[in-house]
């Protein structure tokens, strides 16, 4: 269920959740971890909201039992504020802790774990406390799951809603635990198989227990898988819709509506059903786990044979590395040693490239090359060691045909506009429908006329706009005017539109 909810989150929500782990990436991350441990210690004694003094006292108690508890090199308040900025803890201002005016003026804050912040802290603690020796494939869980499925069918048949909810919750926890155990076991098994070259003795010491554990798990799964399939179908025969409704009614999560609770239990049941009940197209997850375990057994046996043959012949990865180390030690000088190691591991000398960043002021001079942002390097500089140049500019390509076509198109457009301007004078703007070209010329002249309007004695006077031998005048008129065009009508309230010919006067020299 947790994996499915995580897959449905968008990128912004994922980034917001990752922000909770910012304290693990700081230079003094160990100090932040012990501060959170101190807050967790106070939470265990039901002290939810704590002050910096409470955290300092808890750190002193932890230091008495653990030698590695660090002493913060600066105030706890600043570190707690940074955890608050990362949303790991909540901060509240508590004026009741101020005993005098000076303490009241200084901010008296108390801190409390946020819900997601406590999950992030627990995830870090679980990672630090993980042990490879704890992984296993629980074969006893199948009998418990079978008993719970039968009890679930009986509870649904007799109408006991609380028993239905309790059994479904136990089955969901068992499936989640079994999936986590199987994933951890196969990951750890792959790690053991990968590291056998460095430590074959560890693998040989535990090989018998490993093979017996996987064989017993496979045999138990073979014995229970048909029974579990029948038990799942028997539960569905008692009425799946009724089962989910009763589970939703008995669910006590107050922040979810009944429809949301029912949909949640339906998703959980489908996940449980996918473990043991197989269809024609999709096999059960338990069958896939069975096949993966059998494949792992075959891999362990093949690796065991390989290690045995290597030890019998006396040549393995460890012996080869020891011989190489002796050769390197007996070389006459450092150059020969480097040449031998380069030939053994196919190591070549690094080619260093120096390129300045686009904005050098953004890069601190004290930043290491590993932490500094990268820059783009051209292929020419990488291959030949010379910076690329712009080269000789290319000659301008002329296209007389395209230029002639553009000039002809411009002349045609210009001639069409002149004819439209002449039509506005000859046929007028009223009593007909203007086409697109006539409308464009008219709007251009009306815009010029509107921009040229002036106020005389508090009233707008007439204005005119000229162009292409045509003049448009806007004369104040209470009746207004309307011009019909192919795109619609243009209303000019309070203005009368007149179009007349315009001749430009020239002076004789």
PyMOL commands that set and color helices and strands:
alter all, ss='L'
color gray80, all
select helices_A, chain A and resi 2-7+11-25+29-44+52-65+76-85+95-97+101-105+115-128+132-134+141-158+161-194+200-237+240-250+258-276+285-313+317-329+334-345+360-362+379-384+400-426+436-451
alter helices_A, ss='H'
color red, helices_A
select strands_A, chain A and resi 89-93+109-113+433-434+455-456+459-460+463-467+470-476+481-485+488-492+495-501
alter strands_A, ss='S'
color yellow, strands_A
deselect
rebuild
show_as cartoon
